[in-house]
Amino acid sequence: MRLHDDLQILTAGYSVHRKPFHMSNDDGLGHFLIRLQTAGRCRSRINGQLELLEPGDLLLFAPEEPYELKIEAEQNQSGEFTVDSADYHIFLSGAWVERWWQQTKRPQKFKVTLSEGLVGAFRQIMMEQRRISNPSPEIAGYYLKILCLDIDRNLQEHQVLSPQSYLAHRIKNYIEENASSPFKLEDVASHVGISVSRAVFLFKQAFGTSIIQYTLEIRINMARERIIYSPLSLEHVAESSGFPNYNYFHRLFRKRYGMSPKEFRQSARSNG
């Protein structure tokens, strides 16, 4: 799909592998590749060695870099040998991506948070690529640029992370994406595949606050914006910001701002 004179998406898709797969090209792919492992495991050649890829591993390959991908059967918890690997991938070319590629040195493989924002960008680019009626290449171009900026932000945040810190950032991302809906500590822990006590400990260690306190912080800020800028009733503001009931929200809000939600709305609108 032609996006602009300096940017072209050659293909964008989502692959699920249930059978062994192997491809190798010592001369490179001839175009840029951005690939995100979303489920299962496989291996790719990184700096001359086949390295394991797991969910959250992002690959960046330039046109001339040798590329190899190997997906094999592995033994699962039941003792059976199965093939399980899924990924988003985008092949692209053009002057814009060349400029982005050269702005900073990035590793061929690094870990990112599988956030809805990042995965959603891959998904939207793929959907625009497949669109037949009323296509808008410009939209795909903007999504691609957002994706590249998000990749760089993930790289900056995660380049010095230990495996434990990475889990803490995944917890943080889950909270930020789900704060407007009720959830339990068990839901958070299950999302990253660890116990509740482990999740609580890792989050506190990484961010100096508890999961519950951080969730309340996001919900309060969300409610504050809606009180000021939306026409929603105060009860609806509380509900849509993830609070279980209005009385609880009212008590927390007054403690934070020294006035009730109603008084805060009146003050904000009279000053605005």
Long-range contacts (C-beta under 8 A, 24 or more apart in sequence): 1-128, 1-129, 1-135, 1-137, 1-140, 2-137, 3-94, 3-137, 3-138, 3-140, 3-141, 3-144, 4-94, 4-96, 4-137, 4-138, 4-141, 5-94, 5-95, 6-94, 6-95, 6-96, 7-92, 7-94, 7-95, 7-96, 7-97, 7-141, 7-144, 8-92, 8-93, 8-94, 9-90, 9-91, 9-92, 9-125, 9-129, 9-140, 9-144, 10-91, 10-92, 10-93, 11-89, 11-90, 11-91, 11-129, 12-88, 12-89, 12-90, 12-91, 12-122, 12-125, 12-126, 12-129, 12-140, 13-88, 13-89, 13-126, 13-129, 14-86, 14-87, 14-88, 14-89, 14-122, 14-123, 14-126, 15-85, 15-86, 15-87, 15-89, 16-85, 16-86, 17-42, 17-71, 17-83, 17-84, 17-85, 17-86, 18-82, 18-83, 18-84, 19-83, 20-71, 20-72, 20-73, 20-83, 21-69, 21-70, 21-71, 21-83, 21-85, 22-68, 22-69, 22-70, 22-71, 23-67, 23-68, 23-69, 24-67, 24-68, 24-69, 25-66, 25-67, 25-68, 26-66, 27-64, 27-66, 28-61, 28-62, 28-63, 28-64, 28-65, 28-66, 28-67, 29-61, 29-63, 29-65, 29-67, 29-91, 30-63, 31-63, 31-91, 31-92, 31-93, 32-60, 32-61, 32-62, 32-63, 32-91, 32-92, 32-93, 32-97, 32-101, 33-59, 33-60, 33-61, 33-67, 33-89, 33-90, 33-91, 34-58, 34-59, 34-60, 34-89, 34-90, 34-92, 34-147, 34-151, 35-59, 35-61, 35-87, 35-88, 35-89, 35-90, 36-87, 36-88, 36-89, 36-112, 36-114, 36-118, 36-119, 36-122, 37-85, 37-86, 37-87, 38-86, 38-87, 38-88, 38-114, 38-119, 39-84, 39-85, 39-86, 40-83, 40-84, 40-85, 40-86, 41-74, 41-84, 41-85, 42-69, 42-70, 42-71, 42-72, 42-85, 42-87, 43-69, 43-70, 43-71, 43-72, 44-68, 44-69, 44-70, 44-109, 46-108, 46-109, 47-108, 51-109, 53-109, 55-114, 56-111, 56-112, 56-113, 56-114, 56-166, 56-170, 57-109, 57-110, 57-111, 57-112, 58-109, 58-110, 58-111, 58-112, 58-151, 58-154, 59-108, 59-109, 60-106, 60-107, 60-108, 60-109, 60-151, 61-108, 62-101, 63-93, 65-108, 88-119, 88-122, 88-123, 88-126, 90-122, 90-125, 90-126, 90-144, 90-147, 92-144, 96-145, 97-148, 100-148, 104-152, 106-151, 106-152, 106-155, 110-154, 110-155, 110-158, 110-159, 111-158, 111-161, 111-166, 112-151, 112-154, 112-155, 112-158, 113-154, 113-158, 113-166, 113-169, 113-170, 113-173, 114-170, 115-173, 115-177, 116-177, 117-150, 117-177, 118-147, 118-150, 118-151, 118-154, 121-146, 121-147, 121-150, 122-147, 164-202, 164-205, 164-206, 165-202, 165-206, 167-192, 167-194, 167-199, 167-202, 168-202, 168-203, 168-205, 168-206, 168-207, 169-206, 171-199, 171-202, 171-203, 171-211, 172-203, 172-206, 172-207, 172-214, 175-211, 175-214, 175-215, 175-218, 176-218, 179-215, 179-218, 179-219, 179-222, 179-241, 179-242, 180-219, 180-222, 180-240, 180-241, 180-242, 181-242, 182-242, 182-244, 185-211, 185-212, 215-242, 216-252, 219-243, 220-252, 220-253, 220-256, 223-249, 223-253, 223-261, 224-253, 224-257, 224-264, 227-261, 227-264, 227-265, 227-268, 228-265, 228-268, 228-269, 228-272, 234-261, 234-262, 234-265, 237-261
